[in-house]
Structure formats: structure tokens, C-alpha cells
């Protein structure tokens, strides 16, 4: 006997499909929004019927996980994000955070030490002077915010892959995880960590990072959405265990390529 598929009372099916489509990779999203997929197909993708709010959330989370997997498969660690001339730099570059600018953490650079752990050989902490002594490069790339805006900035620092090499990281591990001064955390896949433009950033627009932009260190990834670029980084770990993150634990896509 066929099962009866019901929908949450008061929920617009078309809007639900559009919300789900935002979580899908581009080819599938276009098919969905052209009408090639229905609410029934959406439920098939999610592996369950949409019968209440919990089920709907479960479907969206499954689609989000599916999207993460597709993006990871499509990610080319050798493809560079576009770079721009200095004339394109956005000034002033906007502050972004889940708190007001005057609530941003203040980190004492004199006592700062970056903690490193997990699947690495050398777990000694790094002072700011020691980090500044690393070879540094600059990039002018676009920051893409999940809220829909973007801005171009000049970032200077050490390629993360160079740092991972120096501490003897096991690059067969799945993740690199970051903990920040304000309690924020996130993790990235190892191919992104080894991408040539993924950078431990110490300067913005040729000046030492201000509090606004993440002093003493942020991790800049032009291949990721902005919320995946942690600021005020206090700890880094190489791990095979998925440790979640501030926004990821609230349902945001984990991979979140830009």
C-alpha cells in the first residue's frame, strides 16, 4: 500500500524546495529550480518522508551532507582562486563576525602562543615572533560571505602547507581544526589545508592585522566561504576526527567552497 506523504502545516512547499536547493551543488540546484525535482524527489534524496519539522530538518541536513561530499570530490587542490590588482582592494574592508566589532577579542601579542597538536611531530607552541620569522607571501583575493556580500583584500602570511611541513604534520589525516580566542572553531579538509593559497595570515593591506581583522593570526582561504576563515586563531590540530565547528554545529555546510 503506498505511503501518504504529508507536509508540515503552514509550510510552503515551493519555499522549502528553494531552501533545500541552496544547499545543493550548482548543476543539481539548476535542475531543482527548473522544476525537474519535486518535493517527493527531495524526500528521496533525503531518504525519508517530510512529515514534520524534525523530518524536514533531517532532509535538509542530509542534502547538506550530500553537497559537502560533491564539493569535496569536485575540489581541485591545484586550481587557484582569482587574484586582483591593488586598485581593486576594498577600503575600508568590512568587519565580519557573529558579534559586534567592539566585542571582538583582544589578544596580547607579547604572551601569545599558537598551540599545535594532533597528528604532528613537533608540538611545541609558537610565539608570535617565531611565526613572523616564517617565509611570507601576499595575495589579493576576494572574501565571499555566506550573507551574500564580498570584498577584496590583500593578505600576507605563511602558506599553511609550509607550516604543516615544518611541524611534521601527517598530511594523510582528514582534517585541520582551529580554535579561536572568542570560542569560535572550525575545521577544513586536508586538500584545502595544502592548497597553495591557504595562508596563516599576519598582515592585512601591508599592516599587521588589527583587532578588527583577527590579530594575531587568521587563516585565509579564498577557496572557502568567509565563515570558514577563522580569526584570532589560538590552536591548530591535525586530526582524523571530525570536531565540528561553531556554524557547522548549527547546520551550515561543512565544506562550504566559495
Beta strands, then each sheet from edge to edge (+ up, - down):
strand 1: 113-118
strand 2: 126-127
strand 3: 137-144
strand 4: 150-159
strand 5: 175-180
strand 6: 185-189
strand 7: 199-204
strand 8: 207-208
strand 9: 218-220
strand 10: 233-239
sheet 1: 2+ 1- 10- 5+ 6-
sheet 2: 3+ 4- 7+ 8-
sheet 3: 3+ 4- 7+ 9-
end
